[in-house]
């Protein structure tokens, strides 16, 4: 028997298709005492992990000269919204080398629209009238 038969992860529908190198803006639900608010976190996806439990993705940003990384599960109910700001062109699945780069060296080229359109099937790319 396989564990997947017993455990079916409920993937959060608010998380779109993302890949390493993408710059994303997350909206997280934060509880402070009895109040609830949205906290935003914007950074580059440096790694993704897929697994039986649904997997997770790691986002890195530099705040006041200090690198901050946060890992979010794909099934997390605290993630309210994920917006892809830009698609980065990368050649690796894990971008851990970004940790030792600074400023201009850490910038990624943007993926061309033509490459993105090829990844999306034609039926989804053009809206039906």
Backbone atoms as SQL, in Angstrom:
CREATE TABLE atoms (id INTEGER PRIMARY KEY, chain TEXT, resi INTEGER, resn TEXT, atom TEXT, x REAL, y REAL, z REAL);
INSERT INTO atoms VALUES
  (1, 'A', 1, 'UNK', 'N', 0.832, -1.180, 0.000),
  (2, 'A', 1, 'UNK', 'CA', 0.000, 0.000, 0.000),
  (3, 'A', 1, 'UNK', 'C', 0.876, 1.242, 0.000),
  (4, 'A', 2, 'UNK', 'N', 0.327, 2.270, -0.598),
  (5, 'A', 2, 'UNK', 'CA', 1.043, 3.523, -0.714),
  (6, 'A', 2, 'UNK', 'C', 0.405, 4.569, 0.213),
  (7, 'A', 3, 'UNK', 'N', 1.218, 5.435, 0.741),
  (8, 'A', 3, 'UNK', 'CA', 0.738, 6.462, 1.653),
  (9, 'A', 3, 'UNK', 'C', -0.214, 7.413, 0.931),
  (10, 'A', 4, 'UNK', 'N', -0.013, 7.614, -0.374),
  (11, 'A', 4, 'UNK', 'CA', -0.840, 8.537, -1.135),
  (12, 'A', 4, 'UNK', 'C', -2.313, 8.131, -1.156),
  (13, 'A', 5, 'UNK', 'N', -2.588, 6.855, -0.918),
  (14, 'A', 5, 'UNK', 'CA', -3.969, 6.400, -0.889),
  (15, 'A', 5, 'UNK', 'C', -4.704, 6.931, 0.342),
  (16, 'A', 6, 'UNK', 'N', -3.972, 7.125, 1.422),
  (17, 'A', 6, 'UNK', 'CA', -4.581, 7.591, 2.666),
  (18, 'A', 6, 'UNK', 'C', -4.568, 9.111, 2.793),
  (19, 'A', 7, 'UNK', 'N', -3.500, 9.717, 2.300),
  (20, 'A', 7, 'UNK', 'CA', -3.327, 11.157, 2.463),
  (21, 'A', 7, 'UNK', 'C', -3.467, 11.830, 1.099),
  (22, 'A', 8, 'UNK', 'N', -4.503, 12.617, 0.948),
  (23, 'A', 8, 'UNK', 'CA', -4.707, 13.394, -0.274),
  (24, 'A', 8, 'UNK', 'C', -4.505, 14.867, 0.079),
  (25, 'A', 9, 'UNK', 'N', -3.392, 15.483, -0.340),
  (26, 'A', 9, 'UNK', 'CA', -3.184, 16.893, -0.001),
  (27, 'A', 9, 'UNK', 'C', -4.185, 17.783, -0.729),
  (28, 'A', 10, 'UNK', 'N', -4.693, 18.775, -0.026),
  (29, 'A', 10, 'UNK', 'CA', -5.622, 19.735, -0.606),
  (30, 'A', 10, 'UNK', 'C', -4.821, 20.954, -1.036),
  (31, 'A', 11, 'UNK', 'N', -4.513, 21.011, -2.299),
  (32, 'A', 11, 'UNK', 'CA', -3.701, 22.095, -2.824),
  (33, 'A', 11, 'UNK', 'C', -4.516, 23.386, -2.796),
  (34, 'A', 12, 'UNK', 'N', -3.888, 24.465, -2.363),
  (35, 'A', 12, 'UNK', 'CA', -4.526, 25.767, -2.266),
  (36, 'A', 12, 'UNK', 'C', -4.822, 26.282, -3.682),
  (37, 'A', 13, 'UNK', 'N', -6.089, 26.579, -4.017),
  (38, 'A', 13, 'UNK', 'CA', -6.415, 27.049, -5.364),
  (39, 'A', 13, 'UNK', 'C', -5.937, 28.472, -5.645),
  (40, 'A', 14, 'UNK', 'N', -5.493, 29.192, -4.625),
  (41, 'A', 14, 'UNK', 'CA', -5.018, 30.562, -4.807),
  (42, 'A', 14, 'UNK', 'C', -3.580, 30.628, -5.314),
  (43, 'A', 15, 'UNK', 'N', -2.902, 29.483, -5.408),
  (44, 'A', 15, 'UNK', 'CA', -1.515, 29.457, -5.854),
  (45, 'A', 15, 'UNK', 'C', -1.479, 29.048, -7.325),
  (46, 'A', 16, 'UNK', 'N', -1.047, 29.948, -8.222),
  (47, 'A', 16, 'UNK', 'CA', -0.994, 29.607, -9.650),
  (48, 'A', 16, 'UNK', 'C', 0.219, 28.742, -9.960),
  (49, 'A', 17, 'UNK', 'N', 0.418, 28.434, -11.227),
  (50, 'A', 17, 'UNK', 'CA', 1.574, 27.658, -11.662),
  (51, 'A', 17, 'UNK', 'C', 2.812, 28.549, -11.546),
  (52, 'A', 18, 'UNK', 'N', 3.742, 28.177, -10.677),
  (53, 'A', 18, 'UNK', 'CA', 4.982, 28.936, -10.510),
  (54, 'A', 18, 'UNK', 'C', 6.152, 28.014, -10.765),
  (55, 'A', 19, 'UNK', 'N', 7.310, 28.613, -11.040),
  (56, 'A', 19, 'UNK', 'CA', 8.518, 27.825, -11.278),
  (57, 'A', 19, 'UNK', 'C', 9.707, 28.579, -10.701),
  (58, 'A', 20, 'UNK', 'N', 10.836, 27.901, -10.485),
  (59, 'A', 20, 'UNK', 'CA', 12.012, 28.586, -9.953),
  (60, 'A', 20, 'UNK', 'C', 12.440, 29.736, -10.861),
  (61, 'A', 21, 'UNK', 'N', 12.809, 30.847, -10.251),
  (62, 'A', 21, 'UNK', 'CA', 13.202, 32.033, -10.992),
  (63, 'A', 21, 'UNK', 'C', 12.102, 33.060, -11.109),
  (64, 'A', 22, 'UNK', 'N', 10.861, 32.677, -10.816),
  (65, 'A', 22, 'UNK', 'CA', 9.751, 33.618, -10.885),
  (66, 'A', 22, 'UNK', 'C', 9.787, 34.557, -9.687),
  (67, 'A', 23, 'UNK', 'N', 9.491, 35.820, -9.931),
  (68, 'A', 23, 'UNK', 'CA', 9.325, 36.778, -8.844),
  (69, 'A', 23, 'UNK', 'C', 7.842, 36.820, -8.525),
  (70, 'A', 24, 'UNK', 'N', 7.499, 36.528, -7.270),
  (71, 'A', 24, 'UNK', 'CA', 6.095, 36.459, -6.887),
  (72, 'A', 24, 'UNK', 'C', 5.812, 37.381, -5.714),
  (73, 'A', 25, 'UNK', 'N', 4.543, 37.774, -5.590),
  (74, 'A', 25, 'UNK', 'CA', 4.081, 38.579, -4.456),
  (75, 'A', 25, 'UNK', 'C', 3.012, 37.765, -3.736),
  (76, 'A', 26, 'UNK', 'N', 3.297, 37.391, -2.494),
  (77, 'A', 26, 'UNK', 'CA', 2.371, 36.595, -1.688),
  (78, 'A', 26, 'UNK', 'C', 1.608, 37.483, -0.726),
  (79, 'A', 27, 'UNK', 'N', 0.362, 37.144, -0.491),
  (80, 'A', 27, 'UNK', 'CA', -0.430, 37.782, 0.555),
  (81, 'A', 27, 'UNK', 'C', -0.716, 36.717, 1.600),
  (82, 'A', 28, 'UNK', 'N', -0.215, 36.933, 2.810),
  (83, 'A', 28, 'UNK', 'CA', -0.360, 35.968, 3.893),
  (84, 'A', 28, 'UNK', 'C', -1.332, 36.484, 4.938),
  (85, 'A', 29, 'UNK', 'N', -2.165, 35.603, 5.434),
  (86, 'A', 29, 'UNK', 'CA', -3.074, 35.959, 6.513),
  (87, 'A', 29, 'UNK', 'C', -2.294, 35.856, 7.820),
  (88, 'A', 30, 'UNK', 'N', -2.232, 36.972, 8.568),
  (89, 'A', 30, 'UNK', 'CA', -1.483, 37.018, 9.815),
  (90, 'A', 30, 'UNK', 'C', -2.431, 37.340, 10.955),
  (91, 'A', 31, 'UNK', 'N', -2.326, 36.589, 12.047),
  (92, 'A', 31, 'UNK', 'CA', -3.123, 36.841, 13.244),
  (93, 'A', 31, 'UNK', 'C', -2.270, 37.596, 14.258),
  (94, 'A', 32, 'UNK', 'N', -2.783, 38.736, 14.695),
  (95, 'A', 32, 'UNK', 'CA', -2.112, 39.512, 15.737),
  (96, 'A', 32, 'UNK', 'C', -3.116, 39.734, 16.853),
  (97, 'A', 33, 'UNK', 'N', -3.022, 38.930, 17.879),
  (98, 'A', 33, 'UNK', 'CA', -4.009, 39.001, 18.959),
  (99, 'A', 33, 'UNK', 'C', -5.347, 38.485, 18.463),
  (100, 'A', 34, 'UNK', 'N', -6.350, 39.341, 18.469),
  (101, 'A', 34, 'UNK', 'CA', -7.654, 38.947, 17.946),
  (102, 'A', 34, 'UNK', 'C', -7.927, 39.556, 16.576),
  (103, 'A', 35, 'UNK', 'N', -6.939, 40.270, 16.011),
  (104, 'A', 35, 'UNK', 'CA', -7.105, 40.902, 14.700),
  (105, 'A', 35, 'UNK', 'C', -6.417, 40.073, 13.615),
  (106, 'A', 36, 'UNK', 'N', -6.961, 40.180, 12.419),
  (107, 'A', 36, 'UNK', 'CA', -6.433, 39.456, 11.276),
  (108, 'A', 36, 'UNK', 'C', -6.089, 40.464, 10.196),
  (109, 'A', 37, 'UNK', 'N', -4.912, 40.334, 9.579),
  (110, 'A', 37, 'UNK', 'CA', -4.532, 41.243, 8.505),
  (111, 'A', 37, 'UNK', 'C', -3.749, 40.491, 7.446),
  (112, 'A', 38, 'UNK', 'N', -3.547, 41.125, 6.292),
  (113, 'A', 38, 'UNK', 'CA', -2.769, 40.531, 5.214),
  (114, 'A', 38, 'UNK', 'C', -1.375, 41.127, 5.233),
  (115, 'A', 39, 'UNK', 'N', -0.381, 40.272, 5.142),
  (116, 'A', 39, 'UNK', 'CA', 1.011, 40.697, 5.106),
  (117, 'A', 39, 'UNK', 'C', 1.581, 40.256, 3.761),
  (118, 'A', 40, 'UNK', 'N', 2.252, 41.147, 3.067),
  (119, 'A', 40, 'UNK', 'CA', 2.777, 40.845, 1.741),
  (120, 'A', 40, 'UNK', 'C', 4.247, 40.472, 1.821),
  (121, 'A', 41, 'UNK', 'N', 4.655, 39.550, 0.967),
  (122, 'A', 41, 'UNK', 'CA', 6.038, 39.095, 0.902),
  (123, 'A', 41, 'UNK', 'C', 6.365, 38.908, -0.572),
  (124, 'A', 42, 'UNK', 'N', 7.326, 39.674, -1.085),
  (125, 'A', 42, 'UNK', 'CA', 7.683, 39.583, -2.499),
  (126, 'A', 42, 'UNK', 'C', 9.130, 39.144, -2.617),
  (127, 'A', 43, 'UNK', 'N', 9.376, 38.160, -3.492),
  (128, 'A', 43, 'UNK', 'CA', 10.726, 37.677, -3.694),
  (129, 'A', 43, 'UNK', 'C', 10.797, 36.690, -4.843),
  (130, 'A', 44, 'UNK', 'N', 11.966, 36.087, -4.984),
  (131, 'A', 44, 'UNK', 'CA', 12.242, 35.149, -6.076),
  (132, 'A', 44, 'UNK', 'C', 12.100, 33.728, -5.552),
  (133, 'A', 45, 'UNK', 'N', 11.442, 32.880, -6.323),
  (134, 'A', 45, 'UNK', 'CA', 11.314, 31.464, -5.969),
  (135, 'A', 45, 'UNK', 'C', 12.666, 30.815, -6.263),
  (136, 'A', 46, 'UNK', 'N', 13.345, 30.320, -5.211),
  (137, 'A', 46, 'UNK', 'CA', 14.666, 29.725, -5.411),
  (138, 'A', 46, 'UNK', 'C', 14.626, 28.205, -5.379),
  (139, 'A', 47, 'UNK', 'N', 13.507, 27.625, -4.983),
  (140, 'A', 47, 'UNK', 'CA', 13.427, 26.161, -4.959),
  (141, 'A', 47, 'UNK', 'C', 12.015, 25.690, -4.733),
  (142, 'A', 48, 'UNK', 'N', 11.738, 24.524, -5.280),
  (143, 'A', 48, 'UNK', 'CA', 10.436, 23.895, -5.087),
  (144, 'A', 48, 'UNK', 'C', 10.671, 22.444, -4.711),
  (145, 'A', 49, 'UNK', 'N', 9.795, 21.936, -3.855),
  (146, 'A', 49, 'UNK', 'CA', 9.892, 20.545, -3.437),
  (147, 'A', 49, 'UNK', 'C', 8.518, 19.922, -3.609),
  (148, 'A', 50, 'UNK', 'N', 8.481, 18.830, -4.324),
  (149, 'A', 50, 'UNK', 'CA', 7.218, 18.111, -4.515),
  (150, 'A', 50, 'UNK', 'C', 7.285, 16.861, -3.664),
  (151, 'A', 51, 'UNK', 'N', 6.155, 16.434, -3.124),
  (152, 'A', 51, 'UNK', 'CA', 6.156, 15.254, -2.289),
  (153, 'A', 51, 'UNK', 'C', 4.763, 14.766, -2.010),
  (154, 'A', 52, 'UNK', 'N', 4.681, 13.742, -1.192),
  (155, 'A', 52, 'UNK', 'CA', 3.401, 13.144, -0.837),
  (156, 'A', 52, 'UNK', 'C', 2.522, 14.139, -0.093),
  (157, 'A', 53, 'UNK', 'N', 3.146, 14.991, 0.712),
  (158, 'A', 53, 'UNK', 'CA', 2.383, 15.943, 1.511),
  (159, 'A', 53, 'UNK', 'C', 1.948, 17.174, 0.716),
  (160, 'A', 54, 'UNK', 'N', 2.208, 17.228, -0.578),
  (161, 'A', 54, 'UNK', 'CA', 1.795, 18.358, -1.401),
  (162, 'A', 54, 'UNK', 'C', 2.954, 19.224, -1.837),
  (163, 'A', 55, 'UNK', 'N', 4.046, 19.216, -1.085),
  (164, 'A', 55, 'UNK', 'CA', 5.230, 19.967, -1.461),
  (165, 'A', 55, 'UNK', 'C', 5.250, 21.374, -0.900),
  (166, 'A', 56, 'UNK', 'N', 6.324, 22.082, -1.223),
  (167, 'A', 56, 'UNK', 'CA', 6.497, 23.445, -0.738),
  (168, 'A', 56, 'UNK', 'C', 7.398, 24.206, -1.707),
  (169, 'A', 57, 'UNK', 'N', 7.446, 25.522, -1.537),
  (170, 'A', 57, 'UNK', 'CA', 8.329, 26.359, -2.344),
  (171, 'A', 57, 'UNK', 'C', 8.993, 27.385, -1.443),
  (172, 'A', 58, 'UNK', 'N', 10.221, 27.756, -1.786),
  (173, 'A', 58, 'UNK', 'CA', 11.007, 28.693, -0.992),
  (174, 'A', 58, 'UNK', 'C', 11.153, 29.997, -1.750),
  (175, 'A', 59, 'UNK', 'N', 10.881, 31.102, -1.061),
  (176, 'A', 59, 'UNK', 'CA', 10.954, 32.431, -1.650),
  (177, 'A', 59, 'UNK', 'C', 12.033, 33.222, -0.922),
  (178, 'A', 60, 'UNK', 'N', 12.887, 33.915, -1.689),
  (179, 'A', 60, 'UNK', 'CA', 13.984, 34.697, -1.119),
  (180, 'A', 60, 'UNK', 'C', 13.842, 36.157, -1.515),
  (181, 'A', 61, 'UNK', 'N', 14.091, 37.018, -0.545),
  (182, 'A', 61, 'UNK', 'CA', 14.149, 38.450, -0.803),
  (183, 'A', 61, 'UNK', 'C', 15.268, 39.047, 0.025),
  (184, 'A', 62, 'UNK', 'N', 15.714, 40.242, -0.335),
  (185, 'A', 62, 'UNK', 'CA', 16.724, 40.953, 0.438),
  (186, 'A', 62, 'UNK', 'C', 16.048, 42.153, 1.061),
  (187, 'A', 63, 'UNK', 'N', 16.049, 42.205, 2.388),
  (188, 'A', 63, 'UNK', 'CA', 15.408, 43.272, 3.131),
  (189, 'A', 63, 'UNK', 'C', 16.448, 43.991, 3.972),
  (190, 'A', 64, 'UNK', 'N', 16.681, 45.268, 3.668),
  (191, 'A', 64, 'UNK', 'CA', 17.672, 46.089, 4.384),
  (192, 'A', 64, 'UNK', 'C', 19.051, 45.435, 4.375),
  (193, 'A', 65, 'UNK', 'N', 19.432, 44.836, 3.236),
  (194, 'A', 65, 'UNK', 'CA', 20.753, 44.245, 3.091),
  (195, 'A', 65, 'UNK', 'C', 20.900, 42.852, 3.670),
  (196, 'A', 66, 'UNK', 'N', 19.828, 42.286, 4.197),
  (197, 'A', 66, 'UNK', 'CA', 19.869, 40.951, 4.790),
  (198, 'A', 66, 'UNK', 'C', 18.957, 40.036, 3.986),
  (199, 'A', 67, 'UNK', 'N', 19.475, 38.884, 3.570),
  (200, 'A', 67, 'UNK', 'CA', 18.671, 37.933, 2.816),
  (201, 'A', 67, 'UNK', 'C', 17.692, 37.207, 3.722),
  (202, 'A', 68, 'UNK', 'N', 16.426, 37.158, 3.307),
  (203, 'A', 68, 'UNK', 'CA', 15.377, 36.499, 4.073),
  (204, 'A', 68, 'UNK', 'C', 14.741, 35.440, 3.179),
  (205, 'A', 69, 'UNK', 'N', 14.682, 34.211, 3.680),
  (206, 'A', 69, 'UNK', 'CA', 14.047, 33.128, 2.935),
  (207, 'A', 69, 'UNK', 'C', 12.897, 32.567, 3.756),
  (208, 'A', 70, 'UNK', 'N', 11.780, 32.330, 3.089),
  (209, 'A', 70, 'UNK', 'CA', 10.634, 31.708, 3.744),
  (210, 'A', 70, 'UNK', 'C', 10.150, 30.563, 2.882),
  (211, 'A', 71, 'UNK', 'N', 9.754, 29.493, 3.528),
  (212, 'A', 71, 'UNK', 'CA', 9.244, 28.320, 2.838),
  (213, 'A', 71, 'UNK', 'C', 7.750, 28.203, 3.120),
  (214, 'A', 72, 'UNK', 'N', 6.977, 28.033, 2.055),
  (215, 'A', 72, 'UNK', 'CA', 5.528, 27.960, 2.157),
  (216, 'A', 72, 'UNK', 'C', 5.039, 26.627, 1.605),
  (217, 'A', 73, 'UNK', 'N', 4.196, 25.902, 2.320),
  (218, 'A', 73, 'UNK', 'CA', 3.600, 24.680, 1.777),
  (219, 'A', 73, 'UNK', 'C', 2.555, 25.030, 0.717),
  (220, 'A', 74, 'UNK', 'N', 2.409, 24.168, -0.275),
  (221, 'A', 74, 'UNK', 'CA', 1.416, 24.404, -1.318),
  (222, 'A', 74, 'UNK', 'C', -0.012, 24.324, -0.776),
  (223, 'A', 75, 'UNK', 'N', -0.220, 23.567, 0.295),
  (224, 'A', 75, 'UNK', 'CA', -1.588, 23.431, 0.830),
  (225, 'A', 75, 'UNK', 'C', -1.859, 24.367, 1.997),
  (226, 'A', 76, 'UNK', 'N', -1.017, 25.367, 2.216),
  (227, 'A', 76, 'UNK', 'CA', -1.185, 26.271, 3.349),
  (228, 'A', 76, 'UNK', 'C', -2.427, 27.144, 3.199),
  (229, 'A', 77, 'UNK', 'N', -3.330, 27.127, 4.190),
  (230, 'A', 77, 'UNK', 'CA', -4.506, 27.995, 4.121),
  (231, 'A', 77, 'UNK', 'C', -4.183, 29.452, 4.439),
  (232, 'A', 78, 'UNK', 'N', -3.000, 29.733, 4.999),
  (233, 'A', 78, 'UNK', 'CA', -2.652, 31.117, 5.322),
  (234, 'A', 78, 'UNK', 'C', -2.233, 31.913, 4.089),
  (235, 'A', 79, 'UNK', 'N', -1.912, 31.239, 2.985),
  (236, 'A', 79, 'UNK', 'CA', -1.573, 31.933, 1.747),
  (237, 'A', 79, 'UNK', 'C', -2.881, 32.321, 1.067),
  (238, 'A', 80, 'UNK', 'N', -3.165, 33.619, 1.039),
  (239, 'A', 80, 'UNK', 'CA', -4.422, 34.106, 0.476),
  (240, 'A', 80, 'UNK', 'C', -4.348, 34.340, -1.015),
  (241, 'A', 81, 'UNK', 'N', -3.207, 34.851, -1.489),
  (242, 'A', 81, 'UNK', 'CA', -3.087, 35.191, -2.897),
  (243, 'A', 81, 'UNK', 'C', -1.623, 35.120, -3.305),
  (244, 'A', 82, 'UNK', 'N', -1.377, 34.643, -4.517),
  (245, 'A', 82, 'UNK', 'CA', -0.037, 34.634, -5.082),
  (246, 'A', 82, 'UNK', 'C', -0.133, 35.249, -6.467),
  (247, 'A', 83, 'UNK', 'N', 0.674, 36.286, -6.687),
  (248, 'A', 83, 'UNK', 'CA', 0.682, 36.966, -7.976),
  (249, 'A', 83, 'UNK', 'C', 2.079, 36.849, -8.562),
  (250, 'A', 84, 'UNK', 'N', 2.175, 36.403, -9.806),
  (251, 'A', 84, 'UNK', 'CA', 3.471, 36.300, -10.476),
  (252, 'A', 84, 'UNK', 'C', 3.784, 37.659, -11.066),
  (253, 'A', 85, 'UNK', 'N', 4.854, 38.291, -10.566),
  (254, 'A', 85, 'UNK', 'CA', 5.243, 39.621, -11.024),
  (255, 'A', 85, 'UNK', 'C', 6.006, 39.510, -12.331),
  (256, 'A', 86, 'UNK', 'N', 6.974, 38.596, -12.384),
  (257, 'A', 86, 'UNK', 'CA', 7.728, 38.367, -13.615),
  (258, 'A', 86, 'UNK', 'C', 8.256, 36.949, -13.634),
  (259, 'A', 87, 'UNK', 'N', 8.468, 36.434, -14.836),
  (260, 'A', 87, 'UNK', 'CA', 9.008, 35.087, -15.026),
  (261, 'A', 87, 'UNK', 'C', 10.500, 35.218, -15.316),
  (262, 'A', 88, 'UNK', 'N', 11.328, 34.584, -14.495),
  (263, 'A', 88, 'UNK', 'CA', 12.766, 34.655, -14.694),
  (264, 'A', 88, 'UNK', 'C', 13.270, 33.508, -15.552),
  (265, 'A', 89, 'UNK', 'N', 14.301, 33.794, -16.328),
  (266, 'A', 89, 'UNK', 'CA', 14.914, 32.777, -17.183),
  (267, 'A', 89, 'UNK', 'C', 16.049, 32.127, -16.404),
  (268, 'A', 90, 'UNK', 'N', 15.902, 30.854, -16.077),
  (269, 'A', 90, 'UNK', 'CA', 16.917, 30.136, -15.313),
  (270, 'A', 90, 'UNK', 'C', 17.189, 28.786, -15.970),
  (271, 'A', 91, 'UNK', 'N', 18.326, 28.189, -15.599),
  (272, 'A', 91, 'UNK', 'CA', 18.702, 26.910, -16.164),
  (273, 'A', 91, 'UNK', 'C', 18.861, 25.827, -15.102),
  (274, 'A', 92, 'UNK', 'N', 18.417, 26.120, -13.895),
  (275, 'A', 92, 'UNK', 'CA', 18.519, 25.165, -12.806),
  (276, 'A', 92, 'UNK', 'C', 17.202, 25.075, -12.059),
  (277, 'A', 93, 'UNK', 'N', 17.026, 23.969, -11.351),
  (278, 'A', 93, 'UNK', 'CA', 15.808, 23.778, -10.574),
  (279, 'A', 93, 'UNK', 'C', 15.939, 24.415, -9.193),
  (280, 'A', 94, 'UNK', 'N', 17.128, 24.414, -8.632),
  (281, 'A', 94, 'UNK', 'CA', 17.378, 25.017, -7.319),
  (282, 'A', 94, 'UNK', 'C', 18.344, 26.188, -7.512),
  (283, 'A', 95, 'UNK', 'N', 17.960, 27.355, -7.071),
  (284, 'A', 95, 'UNK', 'CA', 18.754, 28.565, -7.277),
  (285, 'A', 95, 'UNK', 'C', 19.488, 28.966, -6.005),
  (286, 'A', 96, 'UNK', 'N', 20.106, 28.010, -5.347),
  (287, 'A', 96, 'UNK', 'CA', 20.786, 28.292, -4.088),
  (288, 'A', 96, 'UNK', 'C', 22.023, 29.165, -4.276),
  (289, 'A', 97, 'UNK', 'N', 22.532, 29.241, -5.504),
  (290, 'A', 97, 'UNK', 'CA', 23.684, 30.097, -5.758),
  (291, 'A', 97, 'UNK', 'C', 23.332, 31.576, -5.582),
  (292, 'A', 98, 'UNK', 'N', 22.041, 31.908, -5.578),
  (293, 'A', 98, 'UNK', 'CA', 21.620, 33.301, -5.401),
  (294, 'A', 98, 'UNK', 'C', 21.968, 33.810, -4.004),
  (295, 'A', 99, 'UNK', 'N', 22.188, 32.915, -3.062),
  (296, 'A', 99, 'UNK', 'CA', 22.490, 33.314, -1.684),
  (297, 'A', 99, 'UNK', 'C', 23.817, 34.051, -1.579),
  (298, 'A', 100, 'UNK', 'N', 24.787, 33.718, -2.427),
  (299, 'A', 100, 'UNK', 'CA', 26.093, 34.350, -2.314),
  (300, 'A', 100, 'UNK', 'C', 26.279, 35.506, -3.304),
  (301, 'A', 101, 'UNK', 'N', 25.231, 35.836, -4.075),
  (302, 'A', 101, 'UNK', 'CA', 25.305, 36.961, -4.995),
  (303, 'A', 101, 'UNK', 'C', 24.719, 38.202, -4.337),
  (304, 'A', 102, 'UNK', 'N', 25.131, 39.364, -4.797),
  (305, 'A', 102, 'UNK', 'CA', 24.595, 40.593, -4.232),
  (306, 'A', 102, 'UNK', 'C', 24.250, 41.568, -5.349),
  (307, 'A', 103, 'UNK', 'N', 23.291, 42.396, -5.078),
  (308, 'A', 103, 'UNK', 'CA', 22.872, 43.521, -5.919),
  (309, 'A', 103, 'UNK', 'C', 22.658, 43.127, -7.370),
  (310, 'A', 104, 'UNK', 'N', 23.452, 43.701, -8.264),
  (311, 'A', 104, 'UNK', 'CA', 23.210, 43.533, -9.692),
  (312, 'A', 104, 'UNK', 'C', 23.465, 42.108, -10.158),
  (313, 'A', 105, 'UNK', 'N', 24.345, 41.392, -9.490),
  (314, 'A', 105, 'UNK', 'CA', 24.643, 40.011, -9.873),
  (315, 'A', 105, 'UNK', 'C', 23.449, 39.093, -9.644),
  (316, 'A', 106, 'UNK', 'N', 22.587, 39.432, -8.702),
  (317, 'A', 106, 'UNK', 'CA', 21.469, 38.568, -8.338),
  (318, 'A', 106, 'UNK', 'C', 20.251, 38.768, -9.237),
  (319, 'A', 107, 'UNK', 'N', 20.348, 39.644, -10.216),
  (320, 'A', 107, 'UNK', 'CA', 19.218, 39.862, -11.118),
  (321, 'A', 107, 'UNK', 'C', 19.121, 38.733, -12.120),
  (322, 'A', 108, 'UNK', 'N', 17.901, 38.374, -12.452),
  (323, 'A', 108, 'UNK', 'CA', 17.654, 37.334, -13.443),
  (324, 'A', 108, 'UNK', 'C', 17.063, 37.954, -14.693),
  (325, 'A', 109, 'UNK', 'N', 17.423, 37.401, -15.849),
  (326, 'A', 109, 'UNK', 'CA', 16.802, 37.847, -17.093),
  (327, 'A', 109, 'UNK', 'C', 15.355, 37.408, -17.105),
  (328, 'A', 110, 'UNK', 'N', 14.536, 38.172, -17.786),
  (329, 'A', 110, 'UNK', 'CA', 13.121, 37.823, -17.870),
  (330, 'A', 110, 'UNK', 'C', 12.904, 36.883, -19.048),
  (331, 'A', 111, 'UNK', 'N', 12.065, 35.872, -18.807),
  (332, 'A', 111, 'UNK', 'CA', 11.732, 34.922, -19.854),
  (333, 'A', 111, 'UNK', 'C', 10.910, 35.625, -20.924),
  (334, 'A', 112, 'UNK', 'N', 11.137, 35.297, -22.167),
  (335, 'A', 112, 'UNK', 'CA', 10.400, 35.916, -23.266),
  (336, 'A', 112, 'UNK', 'C', 8.966, 35.432, -23.288),
  (337, 'A', 113, 'UNK', 'N', 8.089, 36.276, -23.799),
  (338, 'A', 113, 'UNK', 'CA', 6.675, 35.926, -23.891),
  (339, 'A', 113, 'UNK', 'C', 6.454, 34.750, -24.828),
  (340, 'A', 114, 'UNK', 'N', 7.267, 34.632, -25.869),
  (341, 'A', 114, 'UNK', 'CA', 7.100, 33.545, -26.837),
  (342, 'A', 114, 'UNK', 'C', 7.304, 32.193, -26.162),
  (343, 'A', 115, 'UNK', 'N', 8.287, 32.102, -25.284),
  (344, 'A', 115, 'UNK', 'CA', 8.551, 30.854, -24.570),
  (345, 'A', 115, 'UNK', 'C', 7.413, 30.528, -23.615),
  (346, 'A', 116, 'UNK', 'N', 6.805, 31.548, -23.015),
  (347, 'A', 116, 'UNK', 'CA', 5.691, 31.335, -22.101),
  (348, 'A', 116, 'UNK', 'C', 4.463, 30.872, -22.871),
  (349, 'A', 117, 'UNK', 'N', 4.224, 31.449, -24.045),
  (350, 'A', 117, 'UNK', 'CA', 3.074, 31.059, -24.852),
  (351, 'A', 117, 'UNK', 'C', 3.174, 29.616, -25.316),
  (352, 'A', 118, 'UNK', 'N', 4.389, 29.140, -25.589),
  (353, 'A', 118, 'UNK', 'CA', 4.566, 27.758, -26.012),
  (354, 'A', 118, 'UNK', 'C', 4.280, 26.802, -24.872),
  (355, 'A', 119, 'UNK', 'N', 4.547, 27.231, -23.650),
  (356, 'A', 119, 'UNK', 'CA', 4.292, 26.378, -22.489),
  (357, 'A', 119, 'UNK', 'C', 2.804, 26.259, -22.206),
  (358, 'A', 120, 'UNK', 'N', 2.025, 27.303, -22.546),
  (359, 'A', 120, 'UNK', 'CA', 0.581, 27.305, -22.329),
  (360, 'A', 120, 'UNK', 'C', -0.085, 26.809, -23.611),
  (361, 'A', 121, 'UNK', 'N', -0.996, 25.837, -23.529),
  (362, 'A', 121, 'UNK', 'CA', -1.695, 25.388, -24.730),
  (363, 'A', 121, 'UNK', 'C', -2.470, 26.522, -25.400),
  (364, 'A', 122, 'UNK', 'N', -2.634, 26.457, -26.708),
  (365, 'A', 122, 'UNK', 'CA', -3.270, 27.505, -27.480),
  (366, 'A', 122, 'UNK', 'C', -4.705, 27.772, -27.029),
  (367, 'A', 123, 'UNK', 'N', -5.452, 26.770, -26.596),
  (368, 'A', 123, 'UNK', 'CA', -6.838, 26.961, -26.193),
  (369, 'A', 123, 'UNK', 'C', -6.938, 27.856, -24.968),
  (370, 'A', 124, 'UNK', 'N', -5.974, 27.736, -24.054),
  (371, 'A', 124, 'UNK', 'CA', -5.995, 28.553, -22.846),
  (372, 'A', 124, 'UNK', 'C', -5.455, 29.947, -23.104),
  (373, 'A', 125, 'UNK', 'N', -4.542, 30.084, -24.092),
  (374, 'A', 125, 'UNK', 'CA', -3.892, 31.357, -24.340),
  (375, 'A', 125, 'UNK', 'C', -4.858, 32.388, -24.898),
  (376, 'A', 126, 'UNK', 'N', -5.792, 31.972, -25.769),
  (377, 'A', 126, 'UNK', 'CA', -6.717, 32.911, -26.381),
  (378, 'A', 126, 'UNK', 'C', -8.101, 32.717, -25.770),
  (379, 'A', 127, 'UNK', 'N', -8.717, 33.812, -25.272),
  (380, 'A', 127, 'UNK', 'CA', -10.054, 33.690, -24.676),
  (381, 'A', 127, 'UNK', 'C', -11.110, 33.416, -25.756),
  (382, 'A', 128, 'UNK', 'N', -12.110, 32.646, -25.410),
  (383, 'A', 128, 'UNK', 'CA', -13.205, 32.318, -26.329),
  (384, 'A', 128, 'UNK', 'C', -14.225, 33.440, -26.315),
  (385, 'A', 129, 'UNK', 'N', -14.796, 33.706, -27.471),
  (386, 'A', 129, 'UNK', 'CA', -15.810, 34.751, -27.551),
  (387, 'A', 129, 'UNK', 'C', -17.175, 34.154, -27.775);
